[in-house]
Every structure is written in C-alpha cells, then in structure tokens.
C-alpha cells in the first residue's frame, strides 16, 4: 500500500501567506478591506491576494520601505486618500518617521506635480502633525546667514539663557531629535548645522576648530544671544571646548558629551585619507560599528538609518576637512582656563572617547562634574537620549549653572 502525499490545497497555502503578509504590513483592517472586494469583484480580490502572497512575501523589500514606496505611488496616482491612510499607518507601524513620510511626499512633487503632492499632504497633514513629537512641532526651522555661509537652525523660542546644541561629525541638527523634547521645557533650545554638514555643506572649507568656534559665535550674534549654555557631542564637543576657551564671556555653562580634549592625530588623519581613497560608501560600516551597539545596528531604527544616510551622502571634501580639524584637537594644557561650570558625560561602551579619556578631561577643568552613562555609546544623543537628557536637565537646573 503506497502513501499519498501532497493533498494540501496549494491555493489555500498561498492565501494564508498573503493574509499573513497583509496583516503584518498594515494590520487586520487592510485584510478586511481586501476581503470586502470579494463580493464586488472576485478577480480583483484574487489579484490583490496574489500580490500580497507574491512580491511582498518574497521580502526583497522590507515592510517599511514597501509602505513608503506605496505612499509615493499613491501620491503620484492622486485621489487615493483612503489608501494613503492605510499605507501611512503601515509605514509608521514599521518605524517610519514623520520626516521620512514628508520626504516621500516632497519627492513625489518632482515627478507627479504640485497638485497631487499638495493633495497628499492635505490628506495626511493631520496624521503627520499627530505623529510628530509635540516639542518638535514648535521648533522653528530657519535658515541663518553667518559670515561666509548659510546654516539651518532649529529654534524653539522661549525666554532665558538658551541651550545651544552642537552635533557630531558627519551629522546635522537632527542629531538632537530625541533629546530636544526633554530640553524645551527648560527654556529656549537652538541646534544648528556645523560648517560642511547638513544644509551647510558646500560652505567654504573647514580650516580648524577655532574657525568652527567663531561660526558658533556668529550664530549667537545672528540670533541676538548674549550668552548660552553650550552643549556639544563628539566633534561638537571639540568645538564647544574652543568656544569656552576663546569666548568665555559667551558661555554660561558647558556640557561635553563623548568628546576628548586631545585627539589621536594619526588615526583621525587616516579616516580623512580613507574617504579620499575609497569614497564615502566604504566609511559607512566602520562608522556605524564605532558609533552604535551591534544590536542597535541590527534593529535598524531611525537613528541608525539617519546616521547611515548622513555618512553616505557626505562629500569627501567635507568629511576629510572635518576629520583633519578634529585630528588637531589638543587643549589638554588649556583646560584649567575653562571657567564655565562644565558637565562631562562619558559612555561606558564608547569606543572613541573612552571613559578614561573623559575622566582626564573632567580632571583638567576646575569647575567640572563627571557622569558615566551605562549603557552609553559614542552616539548617546541618538542611542541613549533619555538618560543623556536627564543628565543635562539636572545640570541645567543645578545651583552652579543657575548662578552663572
């Protein structure tokens, strides 16, 4: 007696896969909408099931990218408000941010024309506003003219001594996205793009940290800020040290995050040369591994995607100039001249500015406090924003700063 195999209905198995993919992409309501079509048009219902069970099930494109691409297509088609809502929810479900969705609509403008892009923006405007962090909604994004270039600025407005945030190398003012909402309740917050970064790419070449410190003062002047609390991370922390040393009356307090006071010159020069010889794509994996925990890279959340794209899109000349400026950082002997109350924040897992590097910096500054975050990586504003913000909030409210 022979056994009989393969009696399962392959069509049923295919439909099961299709339903699983549709529900995983956008939730049960998407499958409910598809099933409503069965009574109206069985052929259309079958085609949709085949689509979900075929291309999507192959997973060559991830769920987030699938949803964003579909949003772009729907925007180009026009008059698809219901479907826009479904795929907006799907994109958010799989980690897309308001900025990424807004970018999709903006890109559609170039190919589908203004009317359809405007209609999509109107259809999704309320959802985008709800998705955006409340304190980011109030951040005014403005272009500010400095001496020899323009920069993009986030400015929350508000009273009191502002907190000015200076980002890490290769990134831009969005670096502070997750920290920003924690700080705006304390007063005015300002973040800007360093020369050669973000909207300030294409500025005259970076020549050194003293030039970048002067850019910061130019920004304060342009925004009519007499003095500020200057908070810098990594490259931004190197700039912040120069601001405090060269313009002490403009700095009420200082926070140095994941930044040393002396750079390993040959190592950083080599990073500049590597980009010149290999291009920017080759700098992406080594940078991410240096900046983030392996599990964070594997999760591929917004912070990693953002950092990856910033490095990938950087101009070789800007990258190289920034690393060569950073390579010349050496203010160890000048640290005792920093008079502002200073918070030095190290990360236990930081591979670039190690806890010992940060302790040495703190020991050199007369009025300083050392804090170690664990977990804490080189990209604490991106990877440990809540813990970092808590340390900054406490420092901002401390007696030493309030009396400054």
N, C-alpha and C positions, 0 to 999 in steps of 0.2 A: 504494500500500500504506500503510495507516494504522498508526500506532504505538498500542500498547495500554498504558495507564498504570493504576496503582492496583491491581496484583495482589497487593501485600503483604497479609498477613492482619492486619486491624486488631486482632483479639483478641490475636495474638501480641505486637504492639507494646504493647498495654495491659498485658499480663502482664509484659513487660520493664520497663516503667516501675514497675509495682507492686513487682517484685523489687528494683529499684534503690532505691526509697524505703524499703522494709522493711530492706534491708541497711544503708543509710546511717543509718537511725534507730537500729537496735539490733544490727547485726552479722549475720553469716551464720546464727547459731543461731536467730534469730527466723524466718527464712525456712524453715529446716529444720523447725521446729515446725509452721509453717503447712502445709508440704508433707506432713507426716505425716498430716494430716487428709484428704488426697485420697482415700485408700483407705477411710476411715471414713465420710466424708460429702462427696461431691463438691460438693454445693450449698453447704455451709459453707465449703469450700475456696475456691470461686468467690466467695462473698460477701466473704471476707477479702481476696482479691486485688483485688476491685473497690474495697474500702475503701482499701487502700494505693495503688492506682492512681488513685483519685479525689480524696477530700478531702486526703490528705497530699500528693499530687503537686502540688496547687494552691498549696501553700506560703503560704497566708494566715496560718497559724500555723507558727512555726519549730519545728525539731526539739526543742529543749529544752522549749519551752512545751507542745508536743504530748505529750511524755513526762510532764511534771509534771501536766498535765490528766488524762492517762490514769491516773496513780497516784491522783489524787483520786477518779476514778470507780471504780476497782478497790477502793479503801478503802471507799467507800460501799456497793459491792455485797457485800463480805465474802467470805470463803472463797476467795480468789484468790491464794494465796501464790506459786504458780509464776509467774503473770503479773506480780505485784508485783515479783518479782526481775528479770524481763525488762525492765520499764519503769524500774525503779530503775537498772539498768545503762545503759539508753538515756539517761536524764536525766544521769547522770554523764558519759557519753560526749560529751554536748553542753554540758558546762560547768556543770551544776547543782551546787551545793554541798550539804554535809550540812545546813546551816541552812535552805536553801530546801526541801529534801525534808522535813525535820522540820516546816516550816511548813505544807506541803501536808497532812500527816497531822493536824496540830493543827486546821487549818481544817475538815477532814472531821469532826472531833469535833462541831462545832456543827451539822452538817447530817445526819450519819449515825448519831450517837450514840456513846457511850463504848465499848461492846463492840467495834464494828468498828474504831474508831480504835486501840484498845488492841491488837487482834489484828494490825493492820497494823504497829504499832510493834514488836510482838514479832517479826513475820516479818522485818522489815528492821533490827531493832536491831543485830545483829552487823555488817551491812554498813555501817550508819551509823557505828558505832564505828570500823570499819576505815578509813572514808573520812575521818573527822575527823583533822586534824593531831595527832600524838601529844601535843604540848605543850599544845594546846587542850583535849584530853581532861582534862588535870589542872587546868585553870583552873576555879576555883570561882566560879560566878556568883551573887552575893549582892546583896540589896537593903540599902542602908545609909541610916540616918536621919541627916541633917545638921540644922542648927538649924531650918530652916523648910521643908524638903522632903526627899523620898527620892531617892536616886540608885541606879543599877545599877553594879555593880563586877565586874570580872574580877580575881581574886586567885590567883596561882599558889602562894602559900605559899612557904616556904623561909626560910633564915637570911640574916643580913647586912642591910646598908642597902638598902632596896627602891628599885627604879626605878618612879617614878610617871609614867604617860604621859597627856598631855592632848591631846585630839583637836582637829581643825579645826572651823570653823564649819559648822553645819547637820548634822553627822555625829554619831557616838556612839562608845562604847568599841570597837565592832567595826572602827573605822578602823585599829586596830593589828593586825588579824588576821594579816596576812602577816609582820609584824615580830616579833610575840610569840614564835614558836618559836625565833627566833635569840637571844632575850634570857634565856629562863627558865633556861638552863644556867648563867647567871652569878649567879643569886640570885633573890630574890623580885621579882615584877613585878606592878604594880597599874595598871589602867586604869579610868576611870570616866566617867560621862555628866555633862557640864557642865550647869549650870542652864539650863533651856529647851531641852534636847536629849535625844533618846532617851527613856529612862524618866524623865528629869527634866523632860520637857515638862509644862507646867501648874504648875510651881513659881512662887512669887511672881516678879514681873517682874525681869529683869536691869536693874540700875541703873548698873553700871560695872565696870571691870576690877578695882578694889580689892575690890568685893564678891565677885567670882569668885575672887580670890586667897584671901580669907577662907574661901570654900567649900572650897578645896583644903586649907587648914589644918584645917578642921573634919573633913575626910575623914581626914587623918593622925591627928588625935586619936581619931576613932571606931575606927580600925584599930590604935591604940596604936603609932604610928610616930613616934619622936622626931625623926628627920631622914631625908631621902630625896634620891636623885638625881632631879631634876625634868626631864623631857624633854617639850617642847611643840612642836606643829606649827601654824603659821599662827595662828589665834585662840588655840589652846592655848599657843603660844609667847609671845603677848602676856600671857596670864595668868601664865605661868611667870616672865616678867620682873618682874611685880608681886609675885609670891611671893618672889622673890630679894631684891627691894628692901625689902619691908615685913616680911618674916620671915626675915632672913638666917641665923639660927641653925637653921632647919629645913631648909636647903638645903645638902647636901654638895657637889653639883655641878649644873650646869645645861647643858641642850642646847637650843638654839634652832634650829628647823627651819623654813625658808621663812617667816620672820616678821621684820618690820621693827621698828624702835624708834620710828618716827613714821609715822602713817597719813596718807594724802591725804584729809583730812576731808570735803571736799565730795563726792568720788567715792563714799565709803562711805556717807555720808548718802543719796546718790541711790539706792543699792541698797536701802536700807530703804524709801524712798519708792516705788520701783518696785514692790515687793511689795504695798504698801498700795494702790496704784492699779491694778495689773494682776493681782494674785493670784500664787500660787506656781508654777503651771504655766509661766508666762512666764519664770520665773527659771531653769528647768532648762537650756535650751540654752546660755544665756550663761554659766552657771556651769560646765558641763562643758567648754566651749571654753576657759575661763580656767584650768581645773584640769588638763586632760589633753592629751596629744598627739593630733592628729587620728586617727592610725592606731589608737591605743588605744580611742578612742570608736567607731571603725568595727568593731573586734573585739568590742565589747560584752561583755567578760568580767565576772566577778563585781564587780570594783572599780567599774566604770562603772555597772553595774546598781544596785549598793548606793548609790552617791552620788546617782544619779538619783532613786531612791525616797526617800532621806532628804530631798532638797530638795522633791520633790513633796508629801511628807506633812508638811512643816514647817508650823507655824502661823504665819500672817503676823505676829502679835504677837511671837512668839519670835524669828523671823528679823529683824524690824525692830529689836527691842531689842538683839540681838547685834551687828548692824552698827553701830548708834549707839554701843554701848560700844566697839567696835573703832575707830570713827572718832575717838574721843577719845584713842587711844594716842599718847603723846608723852613718852618717857622718855630722849630723847637726852642731855639735860643731866645725867641721874641715872645714866647707865651707869657712870661711874667709881666709883659707890658699890657696884656688884655685886662682892662679894668671893669668890664661889664660882668655882672653875675652870669655864670655860664653853667649850662646843663650839658653833660657829656653822656651820650646814650650809646651803649655798645650792645651788640647781639652775640649771644653765646655761640651761634652757628655761623657767624660772619667769617668768610674765608678771605676777605680783602682787608678790612680794618678790624683786626682781631681784638678781643677784649684787652689783651695786654697793651696793644697799640693805644687803645682808648684810655686805659688807666694812666699811661705815661703822659698823654695829653692833659688829662684832668689834674695830674700832679703838678704840671707846669703852670697852670692858671691859678692865680691867688684865690679868687672867689669862685670856686667851682664845686660842682656836685657830680658824682659818677653814678650812673644807673646801668645795670646789666639786665637785659631782657632775655628770657629763656622760655620759649623759643624766640630767637631773634636772628635774622639773616641780614645780608647786606641791603636788601630792599625792604626794610621794615615798614616804610610808608605804604608799600604795596602788599606785603605778606603778613605783617602783624600790625595793621593800622590801629586797632582798638587799644592794644597795650601801649603803643607809642603815643597815641593821642592822650591817654590817661596820664602818662608821664609829663607830657607837655602842658596839659591843663593844670596839673598840680604845681608845676614850675611857674606857670604864668600867674597863678594865684598866690605864690609864696610871698612872704614878707619882704624878702630881699629884692624881688623884682618890683613889687608894688611901691617900694620906697625909692626905686631907681629914678 
